[in-house]
Amino acid sequence: MSDIECVEALCQWLSAFVASVSDFVGVPELSWVRLLMRRAMLAPTVTCMLQSPVRRARTSGRSVLYAVTGLVMVALLVGVVVAGNAVWNGAPYPSADPDAVAQRLKSRSDEVYDDFALPENYAADGGRVDTGACYYRGLRSLAHIDDARSDVRSFGLDWSVPDVPEATARDAQERVRQRLVQKGWKLTHQGDRAGATFRELGFRFEDPVGGDMVDVQWNDLTTTLFISVYAPCGQVPAEFVEYDWSEADWHPKKPSAGL
């Protein structure tokens, strides 16, 4: 392969690389870099065609040096643009299928209710999956303080079991705690508190893999078990509409007998 062919091949490869990086990071400003790549592919060939054999060889060598130098500079520039984009936008949010997330949270709620193993006279109220606000990341967040992103949402399902005595609530919470520990979830908050006029029991566990959380609370003022199951922020499809979202409703199943 001749020097010119080597330069052209190198230019083609780097042009393809710049194009893929541009598409990945979503920075249209890289399009002018791709134009420079196309021009760089033609410059050594045209110059070589207009020169005599001796001068052509010298020019070819210089063209190779210039082209390689230019390519190195362009590669460095691409790296700076990509790094700057990452610093500005921060880490991207993962994609989220709202229906799949809702089904997962409802399944986790079924597991918690089943693990409670409450007597039949303690029935859970139903709940509904709601979405919460998520915010910009990176330096861009400084330009959008308290501005929630419309395309990124968190998910939560809240439900409760009323009129549960303290001893029953404590035993039920302990069974759920043991199951979550067995599954490898991590305790992130211990909510047991007591004062002269109140008592509270509770905890929060987080799935170290996916980031889902289970929060269980009880207090002697209401004697109600409060359960919240969360899923972290994810980028939702543009066509997602929360209003009248049929997959959001959760109705407790009859608990299994025992654990």
Beta strands, then each sheet from edge to edge (+ up, - down):
strand 1: 127-135
strand 2: 148-161
strand 3: 186-190
strand 4: 193-194
strand 5: 199-206
strand 6: 213-219
strand 7: 224-235
strand 8: 249-250
sheet 1: 3+ 5- 6+ 7- 2+ 1- 8+
sheet 2: 3+ 5- 4+
end
